Amino acid sequence: MKIAFAPRDVPLDRRLQTAAVLQWVFSFLGLAPTCIALFLYLVFTRFWLVSVLYAIWWFYDYDTPSKGGRRFNYLCDLRLWSYMTDYFPVKLVKTADLDPRNNYVLGFHPHGVLVAGAFSNFCTNSTGFRRLFPGLDSYLLMLPLWFRAPFFRDYIMFAGLIPSDKGSASYLLQRRGGGNAVVIAVGGAPEALDAHPGTYNILLADKKGFIKLAMEHGAHLVPIFSFGENEVFDQVGNPRGTWLRAIQEKLQAVMGISLPLFHARGVFQYSFGLMPYRKPINTVVGRPIRVEKNEKPTVEQLDALHQHYMEELSNLFDQHKTAYGVEKDTYLNFV
């Protein structure tokens, strides 16, 4: 295989963009285990008191992630994130106003490999979410597993991440006065295994928990489609029914996280590595679907709203697909 190396005379801005994305990839793939190892290592050094004091703090602060977290806007405003979003680039597209007097459940599709669009748009202030939707605070749901990693839990809470369980989402959606937008990558970890370039498989046909959550709290639903999300990484072929897919699904069922075998480019060369490709991600926020509060919806009511949501997501995709390089005869495939 011939390796295509990056040119030496790369502008400084592009180098900074690459560095910003490199730290983001490391944060997703390696920061949590690094923090766990550091916590344990300190116990056996003269700095053992750091781990002891943190453990006391952790006990006292244990429920904070499920009670809205601890967003630190200074971190979300760092220039670092602008370099990251400029790397692809990532753009947030508004199609309708969202009244800040209401609470919302934002359904993000597709998950992609590392949910680059969701993190960029809803965990940083680099793409203008607060400017486009004034009065709203966004909270991206993440697997509860990651909130059990010392130090790392605080880092992700600073970015507005909360555990992806019903209690954490309900805590925000039941707040009076509105202004809360809970962002759910509906397909979750299993959908990451279908994140191949040029594919539009959406794991939604049997996903109704977020619909019921919205109904129970009277939170309006907003479909979001992130064009380009599946294009920034390649993935080893894993069709359903193959031995590789069976192993991946088994590991996902046991550990709660999926393990897509993805690859793209490197830092100093373009032929292999875990750095994403420089391909645009355009995250289109659809119009809100009004939801009346119903704490005990019937199966029929749940199915009807679920069907309406899928239709709105399909319409959103069809209305914008040609503008973002998707063939007009391409349609979403709900699985």
VOMIDREN-579719 format. One record per residue (C-alpha): residue number from 1; x, y, z; residue in three letters. Coordinates in steps of 0.001 Angstrom, whole numbers, padded with zeros to 6 digits. Example, Ala and Ser with C-alpha at 12.3 -4.5 7.8 and 13.67 -1.06 7.14 Angstrom:
<atoms>
- 1,012300,-004500,007800,ALA
- 2,013670,-001060,007140,SER
</atoms>
This chain:
<atoms>
- 1,000000,000000,000000,MET
- 2,001363,003381,-001011,LYS
- 3,001260,005883,001832,ILE
- 4,000148,009434,001020,ALA
- 5,001985,011771,003368,PHE
- 6,000727,015209,004338,ALA
- 7,002627,018128,002814,PRO
- 8,005123,019974,004994,ARG
- 9,003801,023444,004200,ASP
- 10,000415,022993,005854,VAL
- 11,-001044,026314,007114,PRO
- 12,-001002,026782,010886,LEU
- 13,-004802,026862,011116,ASP
- 14,-005050,023411,009555,ARG
- 15,-002430,022073,011958,ARG
- 16,-004410,023461,014883,LEU
- 17,-007602,021897,013495,GLN
- 18,-005867,018515,013300,THR
- 19,-004553,018883,016859,ALA
- 20,-008030,019777,018141,ALA
- 21,-009595,016711,016510,VAL
- 22,-006758,014506,017747,LEU
- 23,-007493,015451,021361,GLN
- 24,-011220,014834,020770,TRP
- 25,-010569,011352,019367,VAL
- 26,-008305,010588,022328,PHE
- 27,-010990,011861,024720,SER
- 28,-013496,009400,023256,PHE
- 29,-011173,006425,022957,LEU
- 30,-008517,006760,025613,GLY
- 31,-009204,009428,028219,LEU
- 32,-011577,007369,030384,ALA
- 33,-009201,004388,030864,PRO
- 34,-006322,006836,031351,THR
- 35,-008239,008581,034148,CYS
- 36,-009050,005249,035812,ILE
- 37,-005399,004176,035627,ALA
- 38,-004268,007537,037039,LEU
- 39,-006728,007282,039938,PHE
- 40,-005453,003806,040851,LEU
- 41,-001802,004691,040314,TYR
- 42,-001969,007657,042685,LEU
- 43,-003210,005385,045462,VAL
- 44,000221,003685,045537,PHE
- 45,002284,006869,045454,THR
- 46,002962,009715,047862,ARG
- 47,000045,011483,046200,PHE
- 48,-002419,008896,047509,TRP
- 49,-004352,011636,049276,LEU
- 50,-005471,012999,045894,VAL
- 51,-007336,009764,045143,SER
- 52,-008734,009578,048680,VAL
- 53,-010050,013149,048584,LEU
- 54,-011476,012599,045112,TYR
- 55,-013208,009411,046290,ALA
- 56,-014842,011390,049120,ILE
- 57,-015914,014068,046644,TRP
- 58,-017176,011412,044250,TRP
- 59,-019359,009893,046988,PHE
- 60,-020789,013309,047836,TYR
- 61,-021256,014244,044159,ASP
- 62,-022447,010842,042908,TYR
- 63,-025955,011908,041838,ASP
- 64,-024951,015126,040053,THR
- 65,-024809,013590,036529,PRO
- 66,-028439,012444,036853,SER
- 67,-029542,015861,038120,LYS
- 68,-028574,018025,035181,GLY
- 69,-024825,017614,035431,GLY
- 70,-022488,020551,035792,ARG
- 71,-022033,022459,032542,ARG
- 72,-019050,024809,032494,PHE
- 73,-019614,027302,029682,ASN
- 74,-016000,028494,029749,TYR
- 75,-014944,025032,028570,LEU
- 76,-017673,024968,025906,CYS
- 77,-016522,028376,024605,ASP
- 78,-012865,027452,024132,LEU
- 79,-011329,028281,020756,ARG
- 80,-010234,024638,020687,LEU
- 81,-013743,023557,019649,TRP
- 82,-013892,026055,016794,SER
- 83,-010735,024501,015395,TYR
- 84,-012338,021095,015746,MET
- 85,-015560,022028,013939,THR
- 86,-013598,023838,011203,ASP
- 87,-011660,020619,010553,TYR
- 88,-014614,018841,008937,PHE
- 89,-016325,021455,008908,PRO
- 90,-019468,021030,011052,VAL
- 91,-022477,023270,010458,LYS
- 92,-025737,023529,012418,LEU
- 93,-028754,024262,010205,VAL
- 94,-031957,025703,011655,LYS
- 95,-035290,025156,009881,THR
- 96,-037732,026416,012539,ALA
- 97,-037830,028326,015805,ASP
- 98,-037916,026450,019113,LEU
- 99,-039875,028308,021789,ASP
- 100,-037678,028452,024922,PRO
- 101,-040788,028264,027108,ARG
- 102,-041036,024562,026238,ASN
- 103,-038841,021552,026909,ASN
- 104,-037722,019365,024008,TYR
- 105,-036526,015881,023148,VAL
- 106,-034173,016192,020178,LEU
- 107,-033735,012933,018265,GLY
- 108,-030312,012829,016620,PHE
- 109,-029798,010611,013550,HIS
- 110,-027627,008800,012584,PRO
- 111,-025346,007940,015493,HIS
- 112,-022253,007578,013324,GLY
- 113,-019069,006115,014750,VAL
- 114,-018210,008820,017306,LEU
- 115,-021274,011128,017104,VAL
- 116,-019067,013972,015871,ALA
- 117,-022020,016127,014828,GLY
- 118,-023879,015740,018112,ALA
- 119,-020837,016561,020226,PHE
- 120,-019801,019547,018106,SER
- 121,-023257,021102,017983,ASN
- 122,-024666,020356,021428,PHE
- 123,-021632,020063,023737,CYS
- 124,-019663,023048,022473,THR
- 125,-020664,026570,021511,ASN
- 126,-018650,026570,018284,SER
- 127,-021535,026117,015821,THR
- 128,-023924,028660,017324,GLY
- 129,-026601,026596,019075,PHE
- 130,-027215,029276,021709,ARG
- 131,-027376,031960,019026,ARG
- 132,-029745,030005,016766,LEU
- 133,-031948,028799,019623,PHE
- 134,-031745,031465,022336,PRO
- 135,-033010,030475,025768,GLY
- 136,-032355,026750,025261,LEU
- 137,-029737,024637,027026,ASP
- 138,-028776,021385,025302,SER
- 139,-027868,018185,027127,TYR
- 140,-026461,015245,025174,LEU
- 141,-027118,011790,026612,LEU
- 142,-024145,009438,026983,MET
- 143,-023836,005862,028259,LEU
- 144,-023974,005795,032104,PRO
- 145,-020832,003631,032045,LEU
- 146,-018647,006672,031332,TRP
- 147,-019884,008514,034418,PHE
- 148,-018269,005853,036599,ARG
- 149,-014761,006817,035486,ALA
- 150,-013046,009124,038013,PRO
- 151,-011998,012549,036719,PHE
- 152,-013457,011738,033286,PHE
- 153,-017009,012069,034651,ARG
- 154,-016302,015667,035610,ASP
- 155,-014826,016472,032206,TYR
- 156,-017852,015214,030283,ILE
- 157,-020279,016886,032692,MET
- 158,-018543,020220,032011,PHE
- 159,-019570,019765,028358,ALA
- 160,-023245,019244,029228,GLY
- 161,-023310,015454,028939,LEU
- 162,-025652,013456,031171,ILE
- 163,-026298,009687,031551,PRO
- 164,-028582,008099,028974,SER
- 165,-031147,006772,031423,ASP
- 166,-034759,007745,031932,LYS
- 167,-034203,009338,035333,GLY
- 168,-031542,011753,034075,SER
- 169,-033628,012872,031095,ALA
- 170,-036814,013134,033169,SER
- 171,-035089,015368,035717,TYR
- 172,-034572,018012,033013,LEU
- 173,-037851,017548,031150,LEU
- 174,-039957,017988,034271,GLN
- 175,-038453,021383,035025,ARG
- 176,-041020,024129,034859,ARG
- 177,-040406,027142,032657,GLY
- 178,-038903,025174,029778,GLY
- 179,-035584,025927,028129,GLY
- 180,-034197,022374,028277,ASN
- 181,-033322,020365,025169,ALA
- 182,-032404,016725,025798,VAL
- 183,-030475,015339,022821,VAL
- 184,-030734,011594,022250,ILE
- 185,-028744,009675,019629,ALA
- 186,-031700,007351,019215,VAL
- 187,-029907,004524,017413,GLY
- 188,-027335,004356,020191,GLY
- 189,-024318,002084,020237,ALA
- 190,-025910,-000618,018003,PRO
- 191,-026394,001891,015180,GLU
- 192,-022666,002669,015181,ALA
- 193,-022136,-000798,013688,LEU
- 194,-024085,000346,010609,ASP
- 195,-022145,003599,010225,ALA
- 196,-020682,002957,006772,HIS
- 197,-020169,005707,004187,PRO
- 198,-023069,006012,001774,GLY
- 199,-025518,004116,004000,THR
- 200,-028688,005515,005542,TYR
- 201,-029830,002758,007878,ASN
- 202,-031641,004305,010842,ILE
- 203,-032263,002130,013895,LEU
- 204,-035708,003487,014747,LEU
- 205,-038462,001044,013786,ALA
- 206,-038719,-000379,017319,ASP
- 207,-037277,002575,019244,LYS
- 208,-040204,004058,021156,LYS
- 209,-038756,004786,024576,GLY
- 210,-037857,008375,023701,PHE
- 211,-041354,008900,022278,ILE
- 212,-042921,007719,025529,LYS
- 213,-040511,009926,027489,LEU
- 214,-041657,012982,025528,ALA
- 215,-045323,012116,026037,MET
- 216,-044958,011588,029776,GLU
- 217,-043502,015076,030201,HIS
- 218,-045239,016949,027394,GLY
- 219,-041869,017709,025794,ALA
- 220,-042013,018513,022094,HIS
- 221,-040141,016203,019729,LEU
- 222,-037611,017536,017231,VAL
- 223,-036097,015278,014530,PRO
- 224,-032493,015983,013553,ILE
- 225,-030562,014523,010641,PHE
- 226,-026808,014943,010469,SER
- 227,-025723,014718,006837,PHE
- 228,-022165,013419,006516,GLY
- 229,-022090,011751,009940,GLU
- 230,-021419,008341,008392,ASN
- 231,-018853,009670,005925,GLU
- 232,-016014,010683,008247,VAL
- 233,-014846,007117,008985,PHE
- 234,-014561,003883,007028,ASP
- 235,-015476,000661,008794,GLN
- 236,-014541,-002972,008215,VAL
- 237,-017413,-004727,006456,GLY
- 238,-019770,-006320,008979,ASN
- 239,-023100,-007222,007299,PRO
- 240,-025772,-008682,009543,ARG
- 241,-025391,-012439,009787,GLY
- 242,-021588,-012484,009487,THR
- 243,-019332,-013829,012254,TRP
- 244,-017830,-010387,012843,LEU
- 245,-021232,-008778,013319,ARG
- 246,-022290,-011587,015660,ALA
- 247,-019201,-011025,017834,ILE
- 248,-019720,-007244,017838,GLN
- 249,-023371,-007590,018836,GLU
- 250,-022495,-010084,021569,LYS
- 251,-019848,-007756,023009,LEU
- 252,-022254,-004842,022789,GLN
- 253,-024900,-006794,024712,ALA
- 254,-022381,-007688,027438,VAL
- 255,-020489,-004382,027786,MET
- 256,-023123,-001876,026693,GLY
- 257,-020787,-000277,024141,ILE
- 258,-020272,-001229,020519,SER
- 259,-016879,-001844,018955,LEU
- 260,-016997,-000825,015283,PRO
- 261,-013689,-001549,013543,LEU
- 262,-013290,001899,012049,PHE
- 263,-010376,003626,010360,HIS
- 264,-009705,006689,008265,ALA
- 265,-006476,008726,008106,ARG
- 266,-003538,009620,010315,GLY
- 267,-002017,012836,011587,VAL
- 268,000922,013057,009163,PHE
- 269,-000399,010827,006383,GLN
- 270,-003740,010242,004677,TYR
- 271,-003684,006460,004153,SER
- 272,-004576,004910,007518,PHE
- 273,-005257,005791,011138,GLY
- 274,-008047,006738,013537,LEU
- 275,-008325,010411,012615,MET
- 276,-011599,011212,010793,PRO
- 277,-011631,012380,007196,TYR
- 278,-012085,016068,006459,ARG
- 279,-015628,015750,005180,LYS
- 280,-018464,018197,005925,PRO
- 281,-021100,017407,008530,ILE
- 282,-024342,019367,008175,ASN
- 283,-026682,018849,011116,THR
- 284,-030224,019894,010169,VAL
- 285,-032633,020585,013030,VAL
- 286,-036230,019940,011953,GLY
- 287,-039434,021576,013023,ARG
- 288,-040892,020658,016421,PRO
- 289,-043673,018108,016763,ILE
- 290,-046109,019310,019405,ARG
- 291,-046665,016733,022154,VAL
- 292,-049419,016929,024768,GLU
- 293,-048583,015627,028225,LYS
- 294,-049877,012102,028748,ASN
- 295,-048346,010246,031676,GLU
- 296,-049917,006925,030687,LYS
- 297,-050177,006789,026896,PRO
- 298,-051887,003820,025293,THR
- 299,-050070,001582,022836,VAL
- 300,-052098,003106,020015,GLU
- 301,-051183,006670,021014,GLN
- 302,-047533,005738,021321,LEU
- 303,-047497,004024,017928,ASP
- 304,-049253,006952,016255,ALA
- 305,-046745,009514,017534,LEU
- 306,-043847,007207,016699,HIS
- 307,-045125,006879,013122,GLN
- 308,-045565,010657,012887,HIS
- 309,-041992,011167,014076,TYR
- 310,-040603,008770,011449,MET
- 311,-042559,010568,008750,GLU
- 312,-041212,013946,009878,GLU
- 313,-037650,012597,009926,LEU
- 314,-038101,011162,006425,SER
- 315,-039493,014472,005175,ASN
- 316,-036575,016348,006723,LEU
- 317,-034107,014037,004997,PHE
- 318,-035885,014250,001629,ASP
- 319,-036142,018044,001725,GLN
- 320,-032436,018606,002333,HIS
- 321,-030614,015571,000896,LYS
- 322,-029761,016981,-002538,THR
- 323,-028296,020127,-000942,ALA
- 324,-025774,017958,000909,TYR
- 325,-024673,015590,-001835,GLY
- 326,-027184,012764,-001455,VAL
- 327,-028809,011385,-004609,GLU
- 328,-032478,012312,-004953,LYS
- 329,-033533,008659,-005271,ASP
- 330,-031951,007775,-001891,THR
- 331,-034267,007225,001056,TYR
- 332,-033924,006399,004732,LEU
- 333,-034070,002734,005665,ASN
- 334,-035668,002230,009077,PHE
- 335,-034525,-000962,010793,VAL
</atoms>
